[in-house]
């Protein structure tokens, strides 16, 4: 992959607005800048979100990170988890295994805190990309291709030469003045605002996988050192872990449930649901891990509290006109897949490459992007549905059987083969795409325009 391409003096870079400054958005901004696009990223949060749980970088995502030049940054910020263990009601470790088995990681696969990856991507792009924090898109109006006497630059609002309009999207914001961009990308997550504006209500695209998950920071009172502890009760899974370089610990609570009604922007409603689901767990002997009440208290006090369903986003198309979706906004595979972050990195690489190689207009690029990604997404959606069912056990007998198998695994002569088998499904999802090489574009617009294609006036 080549470096940054210098814009032609007679053309200006195409302007792209990306909604979302988490992982997918900044990753796409990185690639688009290298191809000479002028990129703006708008983010509802007032500043970069640095919280979140640990995420895996596997398979094709490792290759993308290497091509981006951030793989060493990821390795330096690795969680460096050492072991994972199941504990009984009193917190006694009853089965301990290497963390790599719990995480189904092989070879160069790694794990990093979501906030650390967001920081790495932001630091790599902030000097080349316009970031607008504390604002959000309120409307998208596509202007059809045609001639227009006031073509405005999406970044600078600068009047161009008359008669060279090739269409675009007029965007209004909650706080900022209206602006116009050639393309708009929704990289704003499961509850995508861009998807709602361009495609319709979220409900028509969501498939609930039958469980909810919460994550939050808490004091490391258990003295964990790069270790994760798990405790299971029927229909629920509790986890606490600490990662390298972080004095705090992270708690995760998962429970089975049909779809619940709540506002995803109101933590108080989510906390009430979480407390109702875990009511009574750990409050008396034989009723679950005694740490659970402390975890619920920590969830109430955490400033990085997260709660959401294990859900898939399923759509027939990820683009409409000059608007396209990326990452969880397009195809959320839920935390159950363990692939969401990797899919975001891979999708950003594929979409940027398709846009850089497109001839006239975005339609061809969006088609290429979808064709390249669809199979990869389908494999990981299927795995997410499978893993969501396996995250929680149905009965105490099933839990006891799992504990028994984990206790004897380290003593089995074929333990390495068993570990490889455990990782097999996850690795299949991580490698379910072959990355294409995208040659350096001939101009800042990706390549010299094909015959009859309009250029962008400088």
URBELFEN-V439300 format. One record per backbone hydrogen bond with DSSP energy under -1.0 kcal/mol. CO is the residue of the C=O (numbers start at 1). NH is the residue of the N-H. Records with the same first field share a line. If there is no record, write none. Layout:
BEGIN
CO=NH ; NH
END
This chain:
BEGIN
8=11
14=38
15=182 ; 183
16=40
17=185
18=42
19=187
23=27
24=28
25=29
26=30
27=31
28=32
29=33
30=34
31=35
32=37
33=36
34=5
38=16
39=130
40=18
41=132
42=20
43=134 ; 135
45=134
53=114
55=112
57=110
58=61
59=63
60=64
61=65
62=66
63=67
64=68
65=70
70=74
71=75
72=76
73=77
75=78
79=244
82=99
83=228
84=97
85=230
86=94 ; 95
88=91
89=290
92=88
95=86
97=84
98=101 ; 102
99=103
100=105
106=109
110=57
111=79
112=55
113=117
114=118
115=119
116=120
117=121
118=122
119=123
120=124
122=126
125=128 ; 129
130=41
132=43
136=174
139=172
141=170
143=168
148=163
151=160
153=157
158=153
168=143
169=181
170=141
171=179
172=138 ; 139
179=171
181=169
183=17
184=324
185=19
186=326
189=192
192=196
193=197
194=198
195=199 ; 200
201=204
202=205
205=314
207=312
210=257
211=310
212=255
213=308
214=253
215=306
216=251
218=249
219=221
220=223
226=82 ; 83
227=242
228=85
229=240
230=87
231=238
233=236
235=256
236=233
237=254
238=231
239=252
240=229
241=250
243=246
249=218
250=241
251=216
252=239
253=214
254=237
255=212
263=266
266=270
267=271
268=272
269=273
270=274
271=275
272=276
273=277
274=278
278=281
280=283
284=287
287=282
289=292
291=295
292=296
293=297
294=298
295=299
296=300
297=301
298=302
306=215
308=213
309=311
310=209
312=207
318=325
320=323
322=184
323=320
324=186
326=329
327=330 ; 331
328=332
332=313
334=337
339=343
340=344
341=345
342=346
343=347
344=348
345=349
346=350
347=351
348=352
349=353
350=354
351=355
352=356
353=357
354=358
362=366
363=367
364=368
365=369
366=370
367=371
368=372
369=373
370=374
373=377
374=378
375=379
376=380
377=381
378=382
379=383
380=384
381=385
382=386
383=387
384=388
386=390
387=391
393=235
395=399
396=400
397=401
398=402
399=403
400=404
401=405
402=406
403=407
404=408
405=409
408=411
409=412
412=415
414=418
415=419
416=420
417=421
418=422
419=423
423=427
424=428
425=429
426=430
427=431
429=432
430=60
443=446
450=453
END
